Amino acid sequence: MTQQQESVEPQDYIEENLPQQEQFYRAPARFGSIPVEAEPKGWDRREGFRKHYPRIDLPTQIIERVSLGHHDPTHEPNRLIWGDNLHVMRQLPSNSVDLIYIDPPFFSGKEYNVMWGDSNELRSFNDIWEGGLDGYLIWLNARLYEMKRLLKTTGSIYVHCDWHASHYIKVEMDRIFGNSFFMNEVIWHYKSFHGNVKRYYPRKHDVLLVYTKPGKWTFNRQYDENNEDTIDFTRWNEYLVDGYKIMGSNMPMQDSRFTRFYRRWVKQNGREPGPDDVVYEVKGQALDTVWDIKPVDPKDSEERIGYPTQKPETLLERIISASSYEGDVVADFFVGGGTTAAVAQRLGRHFIACDQSRVAIAVTAERLKQQAQTRAMGDEYTPDFTVEQWGIYEAERLSDMPVDQFRDFVLRAYGASRIGQTGDGPHIHGWRNQLPIWVGEPELVSQATAADVQDFANAIRRSTQYQQANLRDGIMLAWGFRPDALAAAEQLRQLADVDVNFIRLKQVSIGDADFREHIIGRSTDKADYGEFLTFVQPPVVNVGYRSLGGGSVTFDAGDTAVINLDAEVVNVQWDFEYNGRRFSATPGYSFQKNKKPQLRVTHKFSSRGKRRIACRVQDSRGGEGIWVGEVEVN
């Protein structure tokens, strides 16, 4: 049989083994037999972390490919993915990432960590803190295990944490990665306002735990900018000179240390240095494990995006520069405000960025677009990136797919494969557990007909499996079924009870509970699995506007209608220079912490005339809608 069985591992998924560290965890003989916990919390020797988090194989849905100037069709775009990062990582191939940086929720309480207000974010954080610290560590361990699998042998991982749980996380990472592959504990010391702290020392640092894989990991030494007079000359390398003048250095020519290097160069080369020759370079002091980097200034309108725990780009520049090269793949599975993706994009790295919040993905996408526009002004071209969704899908976008792509998507979501026997014909679209599958048309209003039922039944009769194994069952998947299709299938089922020549067909509506049963049936006790494989509708965005004169116009999206059940508007973005092709949010008109979405805004235009305006709205269930209109600016 050539049919793909349900939940078959992709061939590029290589299960990781825990490191063998018997000596490290050996119990002291003098204390007799005492229990030693050598495995990470939540690990099961037979099932690994899947005992607590069963594997779900679902495809990602590409919502948008954002073109940023890189038009090479062979180039793989960077990826920005909305979905549960554990299950997203399980879809990625092993040994495919060069550097991982994560800034996961600190163990400091749900209220502190919930940033955006999406229902997915709230659901996930409820799961994180179920069971206190042990529950938090099990939740994190399952993800760290997948990150280890994704890392190349030359790769590194930086885990950003704070005083609440950093020491507990290190113990777990020792068990997952191996104590011998712990590279550094880096202290990020941020100098900011202390507040009125009287009963303890002000807490002004975070911790970065750095681990590698068993191999020759990538590491590029980083240097500070100390004055040359404080630096031992043995740390100087070569530097370009223009005649006898050092470019970019304030060191005088008569300095004895330069003279020493100059004479050595002349002796080695047998001549005076010319304008294109190299003598030495002042690099500064090699950085140690204490980093004094300022946090993002709340008044910095260029870098600050309104994300409460936003990390400074300087911090990520240091990490990415030290532990990757241009063209390497950098991943961040808690991307939040998008700093990692933005810095990776600017430094010429490929990136995979993921977050459980739809708003975080929208904010990050706009940040990447705006950075690319700035780079384009300097003739710097930026690779495209895709915006993708996993587990929750936009039904209307699926209905716009070409029929073959739609059928591939539905088959994979249902745990089926298009691989079948030669001669299946056009009416058998895939197989699951040796059962033939038929998939309807992509349009939401499409419905299967009695003719579809008959064609599928006849195709099953003609199939090789039917001839060899008396196959009599099949599954039809469609958005809906016409009454005549339901009647035709019921007639076949009744005849099949008395005549083996007839076919029993199960009809399943895409999006109904039956369609999801094969995923959550074995894990119904997992509350966080209940939302997977659901389909959402976009909000109906309605915008009114009123000219105030002087180029100012007030826009009001308060009449927007949210369709998804129990959903509410969580983010509104405005583009006051919409070009009709790509939405690009105007800075300052998007999400801000502790404020309601900006449904009503006033914008002042620089000149009169017609303007094309766009408003994009996201709801708490992941639906996204857009309004486009023309406004006459007086």
C-alpha positions as CSV (number, residue, x, y, z in Angstrom):
1,M,0.0,0.0,0.0
2,T,1.2,3.5,-0.8
3,Q,-1.3,5.5,1.3
4,Q,0.1,7.7,4.0
5,Q,-1.0,6.8,7.4
6,E,-2.3,9.3,9.8
7,S,0.2,11.2,11.9
8,V,3.2,9.8,10.1
9,E,6.4,11.7,11.0
10,P,7.9,13.8,8.2
11,Q,11.1,12.3,7.1
12,D,13.1,15.3,8.1
13,Y,11.9,15.1,11.7
14,I,14.7,13.5,13.7
15,E,13.9,12.7,17.3
16,E,16.4,14.1,19.8
17,N,17.9,12.0,22.6
18,L,18.6,13.4,26.0
19,P,22.3,13.8,26.7
20,Q,24.1,11.0,28.5
21,Q,25.4,12.6,31.7
22,E,25.7,9.8,34.2
23,Q,28.8,11.2,35.8
24,F,27.1,14.6,36.2
25,Y,24.1,13.2,38.0
26,R,25.8,10.3,39.9
27,A,24.7,10.1,43.5
28,P,27.5,10.4,46.1
29,A,28.3,6.9,47.5
30,R,28.6,8.2,51.1
31,F,24.9,9.1,51.1
32,G,23.7,5.7,50.0
33,S,20.8,5.3,47.6
34,I,19.1,8.7,47.0
35,P,16.8,9.7,44.1
36,V,18.6,11.8,41.5
37,E,16.4,13.6,38.9
38,A,18.4,13.5,35.7
39,E,15.6,14.0,33.2
40,P,13.8,17.3,32.5
41,K,10.4,17.8,34.1
42,G,7.6,16.4,32.0
43,W,9.7,13.9,30.1
44,D,8.3,10.5,29.6
45,R,10.7,7.7,28.6
46,R,8.3,6.3,26.0
47,E,6.5,9.3,24.7
48,G,8.8,12.2,25.5
49,F,6.9,15.5,25.9
50,R,4.1,14.2,23.7
51,K,2.5,12.6,26.7
52,H,1.5,16.1,27.8
53,Y,1.4,17.8,24.3
54,P,0.3,15.3,21.6
55,R,1.6,16.0,18.1
56,I,-0.8,17.6,15.7
57,D,0.1,17.7,12.0
58,L,-1.5,20.7,10.3
59,P,-0.4,22.8,7.4
60,T,0.3,26.5,7.5
61,Q,-1.9,28.9,5.5
62,I,0.0,31.6,3.7
63,I,-2.0,34.8,4.2
64,E,0.3,37.2,2.3
65,R,3.7,37.3,0.6
66,V,5.1,40.7,1.3
67,S,7.4,41.8,-1.6
68,L,10.2,44.1,-0.3
69,G,12.3,44.4,-3.5
70,H,13.9,40.9,-3.8
71,H,12.4,39.5,-7.0
72,D,14.4,36.3,-7.3
73,P,11.7,33.6,-7.7
74,T,14.2,31.0,-6.5
75,H,14.7,32.8,-3.2
76,E,12.9,31.3,-0.2
77,P,11.1,34.1,1.7
78,N,11.5,34.7,5.4
79,R,8.6,33.4,7.5
80,L,6.4,35.2,10.0
81,I,4.0,32.6,11.5
82,W,0.9,33.0,13.8
83,G,0.3,29.9,15.8
84,D,1.2,27.8,18.8
85,N,5.0,27.7,18.6
86,L,5.3,24.1,19.9
87,H,3.2,22.7,17.0
88,V,4.8,25.1,14.5
89,M,8.2,23.9,15.4
90,R,7.2,20.3,15.0
91,Q,6.4,21.1,11.4
92,L,10.0,22.4,10.7
93,P,12.8,20.2,9.6
94,S,15.6,19.1,12.0
95,N,19.0,20.7,11.9
96,S,17.7,23.7,9.9
97,V,18.4,26.8,12.2
98,D,21.7,28.5,13.0
99,L,20.7,30.7,15.9
100,I,17.6,30.8,18.2
101,Y,16.9,33.7,20.5
102,I,13.7,33.5,22.7
103,D,12.2,35.9,25.2
104,P,9.5,33.6,26.6
105,P,7.0,34.7,29.3
106,F,8.8,35.2,32.6
107,F,7.4,33.3,35.6
108,S,6.0,36.5,37.0
109,G,2.2,36.1,36.6
110,K,-0.3,36.2,33.8
111,E,-1.2,39.8,34.1
112,Y,2.4,40.9,33.5
113,N,2.9,38.6,30.5
114,V,-0.4,39.1,28.6
115,M,0.4,41.8,26.1
116,W,-2.0,41.8,23.3
117,G,-5.3,40.4,24.6
118,D,-5.9,37.8,21.8
119,S,-8.0,34.8,22.9
120,N,-5.2,32.5,21.9
121,E,-2.7,34.4,24.1
122,L,-5.1,34.2,27.0
123,R,-5.7,30.5,26.5
124,S,-2.0,29.8,26.3
125,F,-1.1,31.7,29.4
126,N,-3.8,30.0,31.4
127,D,-2.1,26.7,30.4
128,I,1.4,28.0,31.3
129,W,0.6,28.7,34.9
130,E,-1.5,25.6,35.5
131,G,0.4,23.7,38.2
132,G,2.6,26.6,39.3
133,L,6.4,26.5,38.6
134,D,6.5,22.8,37.6
135,G,3.7,23.4,35.1
136,Y,5.6,26.4,33.7
137,L,8.8,24.4,33.4
138,I,7.1,21.5,31.6
139,W,5.5,23.9,29.2
140,L,8.9,25.5,28.5
141,N,10.8,22.2,28.4
142,A,8.6,20.8,25.6
143,R,9.5,23.8,23.5
144,L,13.2,23.8,24.4
145,Y,13.4,20.2,23.3
146,E,12.1,21.1,19.8
147,M,14.5,24.0,19.6
148,K,17.4,21.7,20.3
149,R,16.2,19.5,17.4
150,L,16.0,22.5,15.1
151,L,19.5,23.7,15.8
152,K,22.3,22.8,13.5
153,T,25.5,21.4,15.0
154,T,27.1,24.8,14.6
155,G,24.1,26.5,16.2
156,S,23.5,28.3,19.5
157,I,20.4,29.2,21.6
158,Y,19.9,32.2,23.8
159,V,17.1,32.0,26.4
160,H,16.2,35.4,27.9
161,C,14.8,35.2,31.5
162,D,14.9,37.0,34.7
163,W,15.3,36.4,38.5
164,H,11.9,34.7,38.9
165,A,13.0,31.4,37.3
166,S,16.4,31.7,35.6
167,H,18.1,29.3,38.0
168,Y,15.3,26.7,37.5
169,I,15.4,27.1,33.7
170,K,19.2,26.5,33.7
171,V,18.8,23.2,35.6
172,E,16.2,22.1,32.9
173,M,18.4,23.2,30.0
174,D,21.4,21.3,31.5
175,R,19.2,18.2,31.3
176,I,18.0,18.9,27.7
177,F,21.2,20.2,26.1
178,G,23.8,18.8,28.4
179,N,25.7,20.6,31.1
180,S,28.9,20.4,29.0
181,F,27.2,22.5,26.2
182,F,26.4,25.4,28.5
183,M,28.4,28.3,27.0
184,N,27.6,31.3,29.1
185,E,25.4,33.1,31.5
186,V,25.2,36.6,30.2
187,I,24.0,39.5,32.4
188,W,22.1,42.2,30.6
189,H,22.5,45.2,32.9
190,Y,20.1,48.0,32.0
191,K,20.5,51.3,33.7
192,S,17.1,52.9,34.1
193,F,15.1,54.6,36.8
194,H,15.3,52.6,40.1
195,G,12.1,53.9,41.7
196,N,11.6,54.1,45.4
197,V,13.0,50.7,46.4
198,K,13.7,50.5,50.1
199,R,13.6,46.9,51.2
200,Y,15.8,45.2,48.5
201,Y,18.4,46.0,45.9
202,P,16.8,47.4,42.7
203,R,16.4,44.6,40.1
204,K,18.1,45.9,37.1
205,H,19.3,43.0,35.0
206,D,18.0,40.1,33.0
207,V,19.8,36.8,32.3
208,L,20.7,35.2,28.9
209,L,21.4,31.4,29.1
210,V,23.5,30.4,26.1
211,Y,23.8,26.7,25.0
212,T,25.3,25.1,21.9
213,K,25.0,21.8,20.1
214,P,27.8,19.1,20.1
215,G,29.9,20.6,17.3
216,K,32.0,23.6,16.4
217,W,29.5,26.3,17.1
218,T,29.6,29.7,15.5
219,F,31.1,32.5,17.6
220,N,32.4,35.8,16.5
221,R,34.2,37.8,19.2
222,Q,32.6,41.2,19.9
223,Y,34.5,44.2,21.2
224,D,33.5,47.3,23.1
225,E,34.4,50.9,22.2
226,N,36.9,51.7,24.9
227,N,39.4,54.5,24.3
228,E,42.6,53.2,22.6
229,D,44.8,54.5,25.5
230,T,43.2,51.9,27.8
231,I,43.8,48.9,25.5
232,D,46.7,46.5,25.5
233,F,48.3,46.7,22.0
234,T,48.3,42.9,21.8
235,R,44.5,43.2,21.1
236,W,45.1,45.4,18.0
237,N,44.8,43.8,14.6
238,E,45.4,45.5,11.3
239,Y,43.9,48.8,10.2
240,L,43.8,50.6,6.8
241,V,46.1,53.7,6.5
242,D,46.1,56.6,4.1
243,G,49.8,57.3,3.7
244,Y,51.0,57.9,7.3
245,K,47.6,59.0,8.7
246,I,45.4,56.5,10.4
247,M,41.8,56.7,9.2
248,G,39.1,56.7,11.8
249,S,41.4,56.8,14.8
250,N,42.3,59.7,17.1
251,M,45.7,58.2,18.0
252,P,48.5,60.7,17.1
253,M,51.1,59.6,14.6
254,Q,53.9,60.1,17.2
255,D,52.3,57.6,19.6
256,S,55.0,55.1,20.5
257,R,52.7,52.1,20.1
258,F,51.9,53.0,16.6
259,T,55.6,53.5,15.9
260,R,56.2,50.0,17.1
261,F,53.6,48.6,14.8
262,Y,54.8,50.8,11.9
263,R,58.4,49.6,12.2
264,R,57.4,46.0,12.4
265,W,55.3,46.4,9.2
266,V,58.2,48.0,7.3
267,K,60.6,45.3,8.4
268,Q,58.1,42.5,7.4
269,N,57.3,44.1,4.0
270,G,60.7,45.8,3.1
271,R,59.1,49.1,2.1
272,E,57.0,52.1,3.3
273,P,53.2,51.6,3.5
274,G,51.1,53.0,0.8
275,P,47.5,54.3,0.8
276,D,46.0,50.8,0.2
277,D,48.2,49.0,2.7
278,V,47.1,47.7,6.1
279,V,49.0,48.4,9.3
280,Y,46.6,47.7,12.3
281,E,43.1,48.1,13.5
282,V,41.9,49.2,16.9
283,K,39.1,46.9,17.9
284,G,38.6,47.6,21.6
285,Q,38.3,45.3,24.6
286,A,36.7,41.9,24.0
287,L,33.3,41.8,25.5
288,D,32.7,39.8,28.6
289,T,29.4,38.4,30.1
290,V,28.1,41.6,31.6
291,W,26.4,43.8,29.0
292,D,25.6,47.4,29.8
293,I,22.9,48.1,27.2
294,K,20.2,50.8,27.6
295,P,16.6,49.6,27.3
296,V,14.4,51.2,24.7
297,D,13.8,54.8,25.5
298,P,10.0,55.4,25.9
299,K,10.6,58.7,24.1
300,D,12.4,57.1,21.2
301,S,9.7,57.5,18.5
302,E,11.7,55.6,15.9
303,E,12.4,52.4,17.8
304,R,9.6,52.3,20.4
305,I,6.5,50.5,19.0
306,G,4.4,50.5,22.2
307,Y,5.2,46.9,23.2
308,P,5.8,46.9,27.0
309,T,8.7,44.4,27.2
310,Q,10.2,45.5,23.9
311,K,14.0,44.6,23.8
312,P,16.5,47.1,22.3
313,E,17.8,46.4,18.8
314,T,21.3,46.9,20.2
315,L,20.9,43.8,22.3
316,L,19.8,41.6,19.4
317,E,22.5,43.1,17.1
318,R,25.2,41.8,19.6
319,I,23.6,38.3,19.8
320,I,23.0,37.9,16.1
321,S,26.5,39.3,15.1
322,A,28.2,37.0,17.6
323,S,26.5,33.8,16.8
324,S,25.6,33.8,13.1
325,Y,26.8,34.9,9.7
326,E,25.1,36.6,6.8
327,G,22.7,34.2,5.1
328,D,22.2,32.1,8.3
329,V,18.8,31.3,9.6
330,V,17.8,33.1,12.9
331,A,14.6,32.0,14.7
332,D,12.5,33.6,17.4
333,F,9.4,31.7,18.5
334,F,8.2,34.4,20.9
335,V,8.7,37.3,18.6
336,G,6.5,39.7,20.4
337,G,7.2,43.2,19.0
338,G,9.4,41.9,16.2
339,T,12.9,43.0,17.3
340,T,14.6,39.8,16.4
341,A,13.1,39.7,13.0
342,A,13.8,43.3,12.3
343,V,17.5,43.1,13.3
344,A,17.9,39.8,11.4
345,Q,16.4,41.4,8.3
346,R,18.7,44.4,8.6
347,L,21.9,42.3,9.2
348,G,21.3,40.1,6.2
349,R,20.1,36.9,8.0
350,H,17.1,34.8,7.1
351,F,14.5,34.5,9.8
352,I,11.7,32.4,11.1
353,A,9.5,34.3,13.6
354,C,6.5,33.0,15.4
355,D,4.0,34.2,18.0
356,Q,0.7,33.0,19.4
357,S,-0.8,36.5,19.1
358,R,-2.3,37.6,15.8
359,V,-1.8,41.2,16.8
360,A,1.9,40.5,17.4
361,I,2.3,39.2,13.9
362,A,0.5,42.2,12.4
363,V,2.6,44.6,14.4
364,T,5.8,42.8,13.4
365,A,4.9,42.7,9.8
366,E,4.4,46.4,9.7
367,R,7.7,47.0,11.5
368,L,9.5,44.9,8.8
369,K,7.8,46.7,6.0
370,Q,8.7,50.1,7.3
371,Q,12.3,49.1,7.9
372,A,12.5,47.8,4.3
373,Q,11.2,51.1,3.0
374,T,13.9,52.9,4.8
375,R,16.5,50.5,3.4
376,A,15.2,50.9,-0.1
377,M,15.8,54.7,0.1
378,G,19.5,53.7,0.4
379,D,19.3,51.2,-2.4
380,E,19.4,48.3,0.0
381,Y,17.0,45.6,-1.1
382,T,15.3,43.3,1.4
383,P,14.1,39.7,0.8
384,D,10.4,39.0,0.8
385,F,8.6,37.5,3.8
386,T,5.4,35.5,4.1
387,V,2.7,35.9,6.8
388,E,1.4,32.5,7.7
389,Q,-1.2,31.0,10.1
390,W,-1.2,27.6,11.8
391,G,-4.2,25.9,13.4
392,I,-6.7,28.8,12.8
393,Y,-7.4,29.5,9.2
394,E,-9.2,32.2,7.2
395,A,-12.0,30.6,5.4
396,E,-12.4,33.3,2.7
397,R,-8.7,33.1,1.7
398,L,-9.0,29.3,1.4
399,S,-12.0,29.8,-0.9
400,D,-9.8,31.9,-3.2
401,M,-7.2,29.2,-3.6
402,P,-6.7,27.3,-6.9
403,V,-8.6,24.0,-6.5
404,D,-5.5,21.8,-6.4
405,Q,-3.9,23.9,-3.6
406,F,-7.2,23.9,-1.7
407,R,-7.4,20.1,-1.9
408,D,-3.8,19.7,-0.8
409,F,-4.5,21.9,2.2
410,V,-7.7,20.1,3.2
411,L,-6.1,16.6,2.8
412,R,-3.2,17.5,4.9
413,A,-5.4,19.1,7.6
414,Y,-7.5,15.9,7.6
415,G,-4.4,13.7,8.0
416,A,-4.6,12.4,4.5
417,S,-2.2,12.3,1.5
418,R,-2.6,12.8,-2.2
419,I,-0.4,9.7,-2.8
420,G,-2.6,6.9,-4.2
421,Q,-2.6,4.0,-6.6
422,T,-2.1,4.6,-10.3
423,G,-5.4,4.8,-12.0
424,D,-7.4,6.4,-9.2
425,G,-8.9,8.8,-11.6
426,P,-10.0,12.4,-11.2
427,H,-12.7,11.6,-8.5
428,I,-10.3,10.2,-5.8
429,H,-8.3,13.1,-4.5
430,G,-6.4,11.4,-1.6
431,W,-6.1,8.6,0.9
432,R,-6.2,8.3,4.7
433,N,-5.7,5.0,6.5
434,Q,-6.4,3.1,3.2
435,L,-9.7,5.0,2.8
436,P,-10.2,7.1,-0.4
437,I,-11.0,10.8,0.0
438,W,-13.0,13.2,-2.2
439,V,-12.6,16.9,-1.7
440,G,-15.1,19.5,-3.0
441,E,-14.5,22.9,-4.5
442,P,-12.8,25.8,-2.6
443,E,-15.7,28.3,-2.8
444,L,-17.5,28.7,0.5
445,V,-20.9,28.6,-1.1
446,S,-20.0,25.4,-3.0
447,Q,-21.9,22.2,-2.2
448,A,-21.4,18.6,-3.2
449,T,-24.1,17.2,-5.4
450,A,-25.7,13.7,-6.1
451,A,-23.5,13.5,-9.2
452,D,-20.4,14.0,-7.1
453,V,-21.5,11.2,-4.8
454,Q,-22.1,8.9,-7.8
455,D,-18.8,9.7,-9.5
456,F,-16.9,9.1,-6.2
457,A,-18.6,5.8,-5.6
458,N,-17.9,4.6,-9.1
459,A,-14.2,5.7,-8.8
460,I,-13.9,3.6,-5.6
461,R,-15.3,0.6,-7.4
462,R,-12.7,1.0,-10.2
463,S,-9.8,1.5,-7.7
464,T,-7.2,-1.1,-7.2
465,Q,-7.9,-1.3,-3.5
466,Y,-11.6,-2.1,-4.2
467,Q,-10.6,-4.9,-6.5
468,Q,-8.0,-6.4,-4.2
469,A,-9.6,-5.8,-0.7
470,N,-13.3,-5.4,-1.4
471,L,-13.0,-1.7,-0.3
472,R,-16.5,-0.3,0.4
473,D,-15.9,2.9,2.4
474,G,-15.0,6.4,1.4
475,I,-15.0,10.0,2.9
476,M,-16.3,13.1,1.2
477,L,-15.1,16.5,2.5
478,A,-16.8,19.7,1.4
479,W,-18.0,23.0,2.7
480,G,-21.6,21.8,2.3
481,F,-23.7,19.0,0.8
482,R,-26.9,19.5,-1.2
483,P,-30.0,17.6,-0.1
484,D,-29.7,15.3,-3.1
485,A,-26.1,14.5,-2.2
486,L,-27.1,13.5,1.3
487,A,-30.0,11.4,0.0
488,A,-27.7,9.7,-2.6
489,A,-25.1,8.8,0.1
490,E,-27.8,7.5,2.5
491,Q,-29.2,5.3,-0.3
492,L,-25.8,3.8,-0.9
493,R,-25.3,3.1,2.8
494,Q,-28.7,1.3,3.0
495,L,-27.9,-0.8,0.0
496,A,-24.4,-1.6,1.3
497,D,-25.9,-3.2,4.4
498,V,-27.4,-6.0,2.1
499,D,-25.2,-5.9,-0.9
500,V,-21.4,-5.8,-0.8
501,N,-21.3,-4.2,-4.3
502,F,-22.5,-0.9,-2.8
503,I,-20.4,1.8,-1.2
504,R,-20.7,3.5,2.2
505,L,-19.7,7.2,2.1
506,K,-19.2,9.4,5.1
507,Q,-19.9,13.1,4.4
508,V,-18.0,15.6,6.5
509,S,-18.5,19.4,6.3
510,I,-15.2,21.2,6.5
511,G,-15.1,23.3,9.7
512,D,-17.5,21.1,11.6
513,A,-16.7,19.2,14.7
514,D,-16.4,15.9,12.8
515,F,-13.7,17.4,10.6
516,R,-11.6,18.1,13.8
517,E,-12.4,14.9,15.6
518,H,-9.3,13.0,14.2
519,I,-7.1,15.7,15.9
520,I,-8.6,16.3,19.3
521,G,-10.3,12.9,19.7
522,R,-7.3,11.5,21.5
523,S,-6.6,14.7,23.5
524,T,-10.0,16.0,24.6
525,D,-8.6,16.6,28.0
526,K,-6.3,19.2,26.5
527,A,-8.3,22.4,26.8
528,D,-5.7,24.3,24.6
529,Y,-6.3,21.9,21.7
530,G,-10.0,22.8,21.4
531,E,-9.3,25.8,19.1
532,F,-7.0,24.0,16.6
533,L,-8.3,23.5,13.1
534,T,-10.9,26.2,13.2
535,F,-12.0,28.6,10.5
536,V,-12.5,32.3,11.1
537,Q,-14.3,35.0,9.2
538,P,-13.0,38.6,8.7
539,P,-14.7,41.5,10.5
540,V,-16.8,43.7,8.2
541,V,-14.9,47.0,8.5
542,N,-17.0,50.2,8.0
543,V,-15.3,53.6,8.2
544,G,-16.8,57.0,8.2
545,Y,-14.9,60.3,7.9
546,R,-15.3,64.0,8.3
547,S,-13.0,66.8,7.1
548,L,-11.9,69.3,9.8
549,G,-10.2,71.7,7.4
550,G,-6.6,72.6,7.2
551,G,-5.8,69.1,5.8
552,S,-7.1,67.3,8.9
553,V,-9.6,64.5,8.6
554,T,-11.2,62.4,11.4
555,F,-11.8,58.7,10.6
556,D,-14.2,56.5,12.6
557,A,-14.3,52.6,12.3
558,G,-16.7,52.3,15.2
559,D,-19.4,50.6,13.1
560,T,-17.1,47.6,12.3
561,A,-19.0,44.3,12.7
562,V,-17.2,41.3,14.3
563,I,-18.5,38.0,12.9
564,N,-16.6,35.4,14.9
565,L,-18.3,34.1,18.0
566,D,-17.3,35.8,21.3
567,A,-14.8,38.0,19.4
568,E,-14.0,41.6,19.9
569,V,-11.7,44.1,18.1
570,V,-8.2,44.0,19.6
571,N,-6.2,46.0,17.0
572,V,-6.8,48.7,14.4
573,Q,-4.2,49.8,11.9
574,W,-4.4,52.8,9.5
575,D,-2.6,53.4,6.2
576,F,-3.1,57.0,5.1
577,E,-1.0,56.5,1.9
578,Y,-2.4,53.2,0.6
579,N,-1.0,52.4,-2.8
580,G,-3.7,49.8,-3.7
581,R,-1.2,46.9,-3.6
582,R,0.3,46.6,-0.1
583,F,-1.0,47.7,3.2
584,S,1.6,49.6,5.2
585,A,0.5,51.0,8.5
586,T,1.2,54.6,9.2
587,P,3.5,54.8,12.3
588,G,1.7,55.9,15.5
589,Y,-1.7,54.5,14.4
590,S,-1.5,50.9,15.7
591,F,-1.6,48.9,18.9
592,Q,-0.6,50.6,22.2
593,K,-0.6,48.8,25.6
594,N,-3.3,49.6,28.1
595,K,-5.3,51.6,25.4
596,K,-8.3,50.5,23.5
597,P,-7.9,50.0,19.7
598,Q,-7.8,53.2,17.8
599,L,-11.2,53.0,16.1
600,R,-11.4,56.8,15.9
601,V,-8.3,58.8,14.8
602,T,-7.5,62.2,13.3
603,H,-4.8,62.5,10.7
604,K,-3.4,65.7,9.1
605,F,-2.4,65.4,5.5
606,S,0.5,67.5,4.0
607,S,-1.4,68.5,0.8
608,R,-4.9,68.7,-0.7
609,G,-6.5,66.3,-3.2
610,K,-7.8,62.8,-3.3
611,R,-6.2,60.3,-0.9
612,R,-6.6,56.5,-0.8
613,I,-7.0,55.3,2.7
614,A,-7.0,51.8,4.2
615,C,-8.1,50.5,7.6
616,R,-7.2,47.0,8.8
617,V,-8.9,45.4,11.9
618,Q,-8.0,42.3,13.8
619,D,-10.4,40.6,16.3
620,S,-9.6,38.5,19.3
621,R,-10.2,35.2,17.4
622,G,-7.8,36.0,14.6
623,G,-10.1,37.4,12.0
624,E,-8.8,40.2,9.9
625,G,-10.7,42.6,7.7
626,I,-9.8,45.6,5.6
627,W,-11.6,48.7,4.4
628,V,-10.3,50.9,1.5
629,G,-11.8,54.2,0.4
630,E,-11.0,57.5,-1.2
631,V,-11.1,60.8,0.7
632,E,-11.1,64.4,-0.6
633,V,-8.7,66.4,1.6
634,N,-9.5,70.1,1.8
